[in-house]
Amino acid sequence: MKPKHTLKLRFLGAYAGVTGSKTHIQWGKHQYLIDCGLFQGPKEVKEQNWAELPIDAKALSAVILTHAHLDHTGYLPRLYRQGFRGPVYCSEGTAELAKIILMDSAYLEEELADYAQKTGYSRHKNPQPLFTTRDAEDVIKLFQPKPRNEWLELDETLSLRFLRAGHIIGSSFVQLRFQQDQKARTLSFTGDIGHNRSMILKGPEPITDTDVLVLESTYGDRLHPQTDGCTLLGQYLARALKRQGVVVIPAFAVGRSQEIVYMIGHLERRGIIPQVPVFLDSPMSKRALDIFFSREEDQTVRSSFRQDPDSFFPKNFETIESADQSMLITMMDGPAIVVSASGMLSGGRVLHHLKRRLPDARSMVIFSGYQAEGTKGRFLQDNSASLKTLRIHHEEVEVAAEIVTIEHLSSHADYSEILQWLEGLNQAPEQVLLNHGQGIAQDSLAEAIRKRFGWKVTPAHEQASWEFFGP
């Protein structure tokens, strides 16, 4: 007689915040990790990336990814250093994006360590990168991309399936089907849920059945404005460009940058904004754009772009590759638009643009995505009305530019859209576990789900170890 297994679930990240997504699963003799992300944000949060995981990386049978963003994939090279050698399962789009994200992150880690070594600003005598490009290259070799909507057998009692999540290219819901005593039970992870408001991405597919659901809650306490985000973007751009300003849009290199570029072209073609120089100053964004066009299963504009490439890009559009080209843009006069990373101002080329444009009252900074607590982006966003200076590269930079936020452009569903998506379930799950959200967002979404559906909802936290599907 075969022994009965109990499914054990433990959250190792993103249980009280929105970064460091890692969920450990134990099923019989097998162990898995759903997502393997970096902690991002202030120094004390990022320092968690240096701690060893409270699990044996060598014992993991596989890692399964919901999507490619760094807070869901960025710890993979570190996991490889700790001895992980199993397969990394993900969608085809996620595999393509994750490769460029991991290589870029590793390169930056090496650059930072080298800079710390040369300048001596680190408290460590011999500062080291969190991981190296070699680590990233090695773990990328473990990727095994799989098509969506097909069950993959991991062992005789466990199968895996991906469904479109609509967050970014490749983003997927993960479903695990456990077989015991000729009875199947399903555990589902949403990762980050998209919505149906994107101008270039298809929305999320419904999950019709699951016994346990691990649900993101990033915007569990927030309702995105229902007006058209592209229209508001046009209003802001027109206002700044009319006064000959330079508009700086900090944007996530994967997902947000591509949609903003499309929106700018859309606004130009309709005469809502003038044709001005538009720069995509992020090499990773350029590579992600190429992948975007190759993944027709996730996006809505491939066919029109194939017929007319000008239907996507602004008229005077240029992608910037070299750092020297990037610095030249900072010396240009307006009007112009610069889309650059990082989206939360945690580093990257956007900081050079801000140093140049923040002191200019004609210019504008447009936040287009979630700014995590403790990030420079969140600080500027929350304090723009009273802030006199912002510290960038150890310098106090005057803040005179107009600072605005367009919440419509978030690639996360708000609480109303999450509730609407949950209506696709045929029956109530035994348990809903909320992760990937701040405490107030989790509590608010939990209450909304209980009120709407009457389901059992529990905010996830590290100390808890849930057991399901037991004998």
C-alpha positions as CSV (number, residue, x, y, z in Angstrom):
1,M,0.0,0.0,0.0
2,K,1.4,3.4,-1.0
3,P,1.9,5.9,1.9
4,K,-0.4,8.9,2.0
5,H,1.2,12.3,1.6
6,T,0.4,15.6,3.3
7,L,1.0,18.7,1.3
8,K,3.0,21.2,3.4
9,L,3.2,24.9,2.3
10,R,5.6,27.4,3.7
11,F,6.2,31.0,2.6
12,L,9.8,32.2,2.5
13,G,9.1,35.6,1.0
14,A,6.4,38.0,-0.1
15,Y,4.3,37.1,2.9
16,A,4.2,40.6,4.4
17,G,5.4,42.6,1.4
18,V,5.6,42.6,-2.4
19,T,9.1,41.3,-3.0
20,G,11.2,38.1,-2.5
21,S,8.5,35.7,-3.7
22,K,9.3,32.2,-2.7
23,T,6.9,29.5,-1.6
24,H,8.2,26.1,-0.4
25,I,6.2,23.0,-1.1
26,Q,6.8,19.5,0.4
27,W,4.8,16.6,-1.0
28,G,6.1,13.2,0.1
29,K,9.8,12.9,-0.7
30,H,9.6,15.8,-3.2
31,Q,10.2,19.5,-2.5
32,Y,9.5,22.4,-4.9
33,L,9.8,26.1,-4.9
34,I,7.2,28.3,-6.5
35,D,9.1,31.4,-7.6
36,C,12.5,32.4,-6.5
37,G,12.6,36.2,-6.2
38,L,14.9,38.8,-4.8
39,F,13.9,41.1,-1.9
40,Q,13.9,44.7,-3.2
41,G,13.6,48.1,-1.6
42,P,15.5,49.7,1.3
43,K,18.8,48.4,2.5
44,E,17.4,46.4,5.4
45,V,15.1,44.6,3.1
46,K,17.7,43.8,0.4
47,E,20.0,42.5,3.1
48,Q,17.7,39.5,3.4
49,N,19.0,38.3,0.0
50,W,22.4,37.5,1.7
51,A,20.8,35.0,4.2
52,E,20.8,31.3,3.4
53,L,17.4,29.9,2.8
54,P,15.9,27.8,5.6
55,I,15.7,24.8,3.2
56,D,18.2,22.6,1.5
57,A,18.6,23.9,-2.1
58,K,20.1,20.6,-3.2
59,A,16.9,18.8,-2.0
60,L,14.6,20.7,-4.3
61,S,13.1,18.6,-7.1
62,A,12.3,21.7,-9.2
63,V,11.6,25.5,-9.2
64,I,8.4,26.6,-10.9
65,L,8.1,30.3,-12.0
66,T,4.9,32.4,-12.4
67,H,6.7,35.1,-14.4
68,A,10.0,36.8,-15.1
69,H,10.1,39.9,-12.9
70,L,13.2,40.1,-10.6
71,D,11.2,39.8,-7.4
72,H,10.0,36.4,-8.6
73,T,13.2,35.1,-10.4
74,G,16.2,37.1,-9.1
75,Y,17.3,34.7,-6.4
76,L,17.8,31.8,-8.9
77,P,21.5,32.4,-9.4
78,R,21.9,32.5,-5.6
79,L,20.0,29.3,-5.3
80,Y,22.3,27.7,-7.8
81,R,25.3,28.8,-5.6
82,Q,23.6,26.9,-2.8
83,G,23.6,23.7,-4.8
84,F,20.3,23.6,-6.7
85,R,20.6,21.6,-9.9
86,G,17.0,20.7,-10.7
87,P,14.8,21.9,-13.6
88,V,13.3,25.4,-13.7
89,Y,9.8,25.1,-15.2
90,C,8.1,28.1,-16.7
91,S,6.2,29.3,-19.7
92,E,8.1,30.0,-22.9
93,G,7.8,33.8,-22.7
94,T,9.0,33.7,-19.1
95,A,12.1,31.8,-20.0
96,E,13.0,34.3,-22.7
97,L,12.5,37.3,-20.4
98,A,14.0,35.8,-17.3
99,K,17.3,35.1,-19.2
100,I,17.8,38.8,-20.0
101,I,16.6,39.9,-16.6
102,L,19.0,37.6,-14.7
103,M,22.0,38.4,-16.9
104,D,21.4,42.1,-16.5
105,S,21.0,41.8,-12.7
106,A,24.2,39.7,-12.4
107,Y,26.1,42.3,-14.4
108,L,24.9,45.1,-12.1
109,E,25.8,43.0,-9.0
110,E,29.4,42.7,-10.3
111,E,29.5,46.4,-11.2
112,L,28.4,47.4,-7.7
113,A,30.9,45.1,-6.1
114,D,33.7,46.5,-8.3
115,Y,32.6,50.1,-7.5
116,A,32.6,49.4,-3.8
117,Q,36.0,47.8,-4.0
118,K,37.5,50.8,-5.9
119,T,35.8,53.6,-3.8
120,G,35.9,51.8,-0.4
121,Y,32.4,52.9,0.5
122,S,31.4,49.4,1.5
123,R,31.9,48.3,5.1
124,H,33.3,45.0,3.8
125,K,37.0,44.7,3.2
126,N,36.5,42.6,0.1
127,P,32.9,43.4,-1.2
128,Q,31.4,40.6,-3.3
129,P,28.4,40.5,-5.7
130,L,25.3,38.6,-4.5
131,F,25.9,36.4,-7.6
132,T,27.9,36.6,-10.7
133,T,27.2,36.4,-14.5
134,R,28.6,32.9,-14.4
135,D,26.0,31.9,-11.7
136,A,23.2,33.4,-13.9
137,E,24.5,31.6,-17.0
138,D,24.6,28.3,-15.2
139,V,21.1,28.5,-13.7
140,I,19.7,29.6,-17.1
141,K,20.8,26.3,-18.5
142,L,18.4,24.6,-16.1
143,F,15.3,26.3,-17.7
144,Q,12.7,24.0,-19.2
145,P,10.0,26.1,-20.8
146,K,6.6,24.5,-21.2
147,P,3.5,25.4,-23.2
148,R,0.4,26.7,-21.4
149,N,-2.8,24.8,-20.9
150,E,-1.2,21.3,-20.9
151,W,-0.6,19.1,-17.8
152,L,3.0,18.1,-17.2
153,E,3.6,15.1,-15.0
154,L,6.3,15.8,-12.4
155,D,5.9,12.4,-10.8
156,E,3.3,9.7,-10.6
157,T,1.2,11.7,-8.1
158,L,1.8,15.3,-9.1
159,S,1.2,17.3,-12.3
160,L,1.8,21.0,-13.3
161,R,-0.1,23.3,-15.6
162,F,0.4,27.0,-16.7
163,L,-2.5,29.4,-17.6
164,R,-2.2,33.0,-18.9
165,A,-2.1,35.6,-16.0
166,G,-2.0,38.7,-18.2
167,H,0.5,40.6,-16.1
168,I,3.5,40.6,-18.5
169,I,4.6,38.5,-21.4
170,G,4.8,34.9,-20.2
171,S,3.2,35.5,-16.9
172,S,1.2,32.5,-15.8
173,F,-1.0,31.1,-13.1
174,V,0.6,27.9,-11.7
175,Q,-1.7,24.9,-11.0
176,L,-0.5,21.8,-9.2
177,R,-2.7,18.7,-9.3
178,F,-2.0,16.1,-6.5
179,Q,-3.2,12.5,-7.0
180,Q,-3.9,10.4,-3.9
181,D,-6.2,7.4,-3.5
182,Q,-7.6,8.0,-7.0
183,K,-8.7,11.5,-6.0
184,A,-7.2,14.6,-7.5
185,R,-6.8,17.9,-5.5
186,T,-5.6,21.2,-7.0
187,L,-3.4,24.0,-5.5
188,S,-3.2,27.2,-7.6
189,F,-0.8,30.1,-7.4
190,T,-1.8,33.4,-9.1
191,G,1.6,35.0,-9.1
192,D,0.8,38.6,-10.2
193,I,-2.6,39.0,-11.8
194,G,-3.1,41.2,-14.7
195,H,-6.3,42.9,-16.0
196,N,-8.2,43.7,-19.1
197,R,-7.3,47.3,-19.4
198,S,-4.0,46.9,-21.2
199,M,-3.8,48.3,-24.7
200,I,-1.2,45.7,-25.8
201,L,-1.6,42.6,-23.5
202,K,-4.3,40.0,-23.3
203,G,-6.0,39.7,-19.9
204,P,-5.9,36.8,-17.5
205,E,-7.6,33.5,-18.1
206,P,-10.1,32.3,-15.5
207,I,-9.2,29.4,-13.1
208,T,-12.4,27.4,-12.9
209,D,-11.5,24.9,-10.2
210,T,-9.0,24.8,-7.3
211,D,-9.1,23.4,-3.8
212,V,-6.5,25.8,-2.4
213,L,-5.7,29.2,-3.9
214,V,-2.6,31.3,-3.2
215,L,-3.7,34.8,-4.2
216,E,-1.7,38.0,-4.7
217,S,-2.9,41.1,-2.8
218,T,-0.6,43.9,-4.0
219,Y,-3.6,46.3,-4.6
220,G,-5.9,44.6,-2.2
221,D,-6.9,47.9,-0.7
222,R,-6.9,50.0,-3.8
223,L,-9.3,50.7,-6.7
224,H,-7.6,51.9,-9.9
225,P,-9.4,54.8,-11.6
226,Q,-11.7,53.5,-14.2
227,T,-11.0,56.4,-16.6
228,D,-8.7,55.8,-19.6
229,G,-5.0,55.9,-18.5
230,C,-3.9,56.7,-22.0
231,T,-6.1,59.8,-22.0
232,L,-4.6,61.0,-18.7
233,L,-1.1,60.3,-20.0
234,G,-1.9,62.5,-23.0
235,Q,-3.0,65.3,-20.8
236,Y,0.1,65.2,-18.7
237,L,2.5,65.0,-21.7
238,A,0.7,67.8,-23.6
239,R,1.0,70.1,-20.5
240,A,4.7,69.5,-20.0
241,L,5.7,69.5,-23.7
242,K,3.8,72.8,-24.3
243,R,6.1,74.4,-21.8
244,Q,9.2,72.9,-23.6
245,G,9.8,70.5,-20.7
246,V,11.4,67.1,-20.7
247,V,9.2,64.3,-19.4
248,V,11.0,61.5,-17.5
249,I,8.9,58.3,-17.1
250,P,10.6,55.8,-14.7
251,A,9.2,52.5,-16.0
252,F,9.8,48.8,-15.4
253,A,11.9,47.5,-18.2
254,V,9.7,44.4,-18.7
255,G,6.1,45.2,-19.4
256,R,5.5,48.8,-18.5
257,S,8.1,50.4,-20.9
258,Q,6.6,48.6,-23.9
259,E,3.1,49.8,-23.2
260,I,4.1,53.4,-22.5
261,V,6.0,53.5,-25.8
262,Y,2.9,52.3,-27.6
263,M,0.7,54.8,-25.8
264,I,3.0,57.7,-26.8
265,G,2.8,56.7,-30.4
266,H,-1.0,56.3,-30.1
267,L,-1.3,59.8,-28.7
268,E,0.9,61.3,-31.4
269,R,-1.1,59.7,-34.3
270,R,-4.3,61.2,-32.9
271,G,-2.7,64.6,-32.6
272,I,-3.2,64.8,-28.8
273,I,0.5,65.4,-28.3
274,P,3.1,66.9,-30.7
275,Q,5.8,64.7,-32.3
276,V,8.9,65.2,-30.2
277,P,12.0,63.0,-29.6
278,V,11.1,59.9,-27.6
279,F,13.9,57.9,-26.1
280,L,13.7,54.4,-24.6
281,D,16.8,54.6,-22.5
282,S,17.1,51.0,-21.2
283,P,18.9,48.2,-23.1
284,M,16.9,45.7,-21.2
285,S,13.7,47.4,-22.3
286,K,14.8,47.1,-25.9
287,R,15.5,43.4,-25.6
288,A,12.2,42.9,-23.8
289,L,10.5,44.8,-26.7
290,D,11.9,42.3,-29.2
291,I,10.6,39.4,-27.1
292,F,7.2,41.1,-26.8
293,F,6.7,41.0,-30.5
294,S,7.7,37.3,-30.7
295,R,5.1,36.2,-28.2
296,E,1.8,36.6,-30.1
297,E,-0.1,34.4,-27.6
298,D,0.1,37.1,-24.9
299,Q,-0.2,40.4,-26.9
300,T,-2.8,42.0,-29.1
301,V,-0.9,44.1,-31.5
302,R,1.3,41.7,-33.4
303,S,-0.9,41.5,-36.5
304,S,-1.3,45.2,-36.9
305,F,2.4,45.8,-36.3
306,R,3.3,43.2,-38.9
307,Q,1.3,45.1,-41.5
308,D,2.5,48.6,-40.4
309,P,5.5,48.9,-38.0
310,D,4.7,52.6,-37.7
311,S,1.4,51.6,-35.9
312,F,3.4,50.9,-32.7
313,F,6.2,53.4,-32.3
314,P,6.3,57.2,-32.0
315,K,7.5,59.1,-35.1
316,N,10.8,60.2,-33.6
317,F,11.6,57.2,-31.5
318,E,15.0,56.0,-30.6
319,T,16.3,53.2,-28.4
320,I,19.5,54.0,-26.5
321,E,22.2,51.4,-26.0
322,S,25.4,52.9,-24.7
323,A,25.9,54.8,-21.5
324,D,27.5,57.7,-23.5
325,Q,24.4,58.1,-25.6
326,S,22.4,58.1,-22.4
327,M,24.4,60.9,-20.9
328,L,24.1,62.9,-24.1
329,I,20.3,62.9,-23.7
330,T,20.6,64.5,-20.3
331,M,22.2,67.5,-22.0
332,M,19.5,68.0,-24.6
333,D,16.9,70.7,-24.3
334,G,13.2,70.0,-24.4
335,P,10.6,69.2,-25.4
336,A,11.3,65.5,-25.3
337,I,10.2,62.3,-23.5
338,V,12.5,59.8,-21.8
339,V,11.3,56.4,-20.8
340,S,14.0,54.8,-18.6
341,A,14.5,52.2,-15.8
342,S,14.4,51.5,-13.0
343,G,10.7,51.9,-12.3
344,M,11.1,52.5,-8.5
345,L,14.3,54.6,-8.8
346,S,16.4,52.0,-7.1
347,G,19.2,52.5,-9.6
348,G,19.9,52.6,-13.3
349,R,20.0,55.3,-15.9
350,V,16.8,57.0,-14.8
351,L,18.7,58.6,-11.9
352,H,21.0,60.5,-14.3
353,H,17.9,61.9,-16.0
354,L,16.4,62.9,-12.7
355,K,19.5,64.7,-11.6
356,R,19.3,66.8,-14.8
357,R,15.5,67.4,-15.0
358,L,14.3,67.6,-11.4
359,P,15.6,71.2,-10.9
360,D,13.7,72.3,-14.0
361,A,10.2,73.5,-13.3
362,R,9.2,73.0,-16.9
363,S,9.9,69.3,-16.7
364,M,7.8,66.5,-15.4
365,V,8.3,63.0,-13.8
366,I,5.4,60.5,-14.4
367,F,5.2,57.5,-12.1
368,S,3.5,54.7,-13.9
369,G,3.8,51.7,-11.6
370,Y,3.8,50.5,-8.0
371,Q,6.3,52.1,-5.8
372,A,7.2,49.8,-2.9
373,E,7.5,51.3,0.6
374,G,11.1,52.3,1.3
375,T,12.1,52.9,-2.3
376,K,13.3,56.3,-3.6
377,G,10.4,56.3,-6.0
378,R,7.9,56.0,-3.2
379,F,9.6,58.7,-1.2
380,L,9.5,61.1,-4.1
381,Q,5.9,60.2,-4.9
382,D,4.7,60.7,-1.4
383,N,6.6,63.9,-0.6
384,S,6.7,65.7,-3.9
385,A,4.5,68.6,-2.7
386,S,6.8,69.5,0.1
387,L,10.2,68.0,-1.0
388,K,12.9,70.6,-1.6
389,T,15.7,68.2,-2.6
390,L,16.2,64.5,-3.3
391,R,19.4,62.7,-2.6
392,I,20.8,61.0,-5.8
393,H,24.3,59.6,-6.1
394,H,25.3,61.2,-2.7
395,E,24.2,64.7,-3.9
396,E,21.2,66.8,-2.9
397,V,19.3,67.5,-6.1
398,E,16.7,70.4,-6.1
399,V,13.1,69.2,-6.8
400,A,11.3,71.8,-8.9
401,A,9.8,69.6,-11.7
402,E,6.1,68.5,-11.6
403,I,5.7,65.0,-10.1
404,V,2.5,63.1,-11.1
405,T,1.3,59.5,-10.9
406,I,-0.9,57.5,-13.2
407,E,-2.3,54.6,-11.2
408,H,-4.3,53.4,-14.3
409,L,-1.1,51.9,-15.8
410,S,-0.4,49.4,-13.1
411,S,-0.1,45.9,-14.5
412,H,-1.6,44.5,-11.3
413,A,-5.3,44.0,-10.9
414,D,-7.0,46.1,-8.2
415,Y,-9.3,44.6,-5.6
416,S,-12.4,45.0,-7.7
417,E,-10.7,43.2,-10.7
418,I,-9.5,40.4,-8.4
419,L,-13.0,39.9,-7.1
420,Q,-14.3,39.8,-10.6
421,W,-11.6,37.2,-11.6
422,L,-12.5,35.1,-8.6
423,E,-16.1,34.9,-9.8
424,G,-14.8,32.5,-12.5
425,L,-14.3,29.7,-10.0
426,N,-17.1,27.1,-10.2
427,Q,-17.0,26.5,-6.4
428,A,-15.5,27.9,-3.2
429,P,-11.9,26.8,-2.5
430,E,-11.2,25.1,0.8
431,Q,-8.8,27.9,1.6
432,V,-7.5,31.2,0.1
433,L,-4.0,32.3,1.2
434,L,-3.1,35.9,0.5
435,N,0.5,36.8,-0.2
436,H,2.4,39.5,-2.2
437,G,1.0,42.5,-0.4
438,Q,1.5,44.8,2.5
439,G,-0.5,44.1,5.7
440,I,-3.3,46.6,5.2
441,A,-3.7,45.4,1.5
442,Q,-4.0,41.8,2.6
443,D,-6.4,42.5,5.4
444,S,-8.6,44.7,3.2
445,L,-8.7,42.1,0.4
446,A,-9.4,39.3,2.9
447,E,-12.4,41.2,4.2
448,A,-13.7,41.9,0.7
449,I,-13.5,38.2,-0.2
450,R,-15.3,37.1,2.9
451,K,-18.0,39.7,2.4
452,R,-18.5,38.9,-1.3
453,F,-18.1,35.1,-1.2
454,G,-18.0,33.9,2.4
455,W,-14.8,32.0,1.8
456,K,-12.1,31.1,4.3
457,V,-9.2,33.6,3.8
458,T,-5.9,33.7,5.6
459,P,-3.1,36.2,5.1
460,A,0.1,34.2,4.6
461,H,3.1,34.7,6.9
462,E,6.4,32.9,7.4
463,Q,5.7,31.3,10.7
464,A,2.7,29.4,9.5
465,S,3.1,26.0,7.8
466,W,-0.2,25.0,6.3
467,E,-1.0,21.3,5.8
468,F,-3.5,20.2,3.2
469,F,-4.7,17.0,1.5
470,G,-3.7,14.8,4.3
471,P,-4.9,11.2,5.0
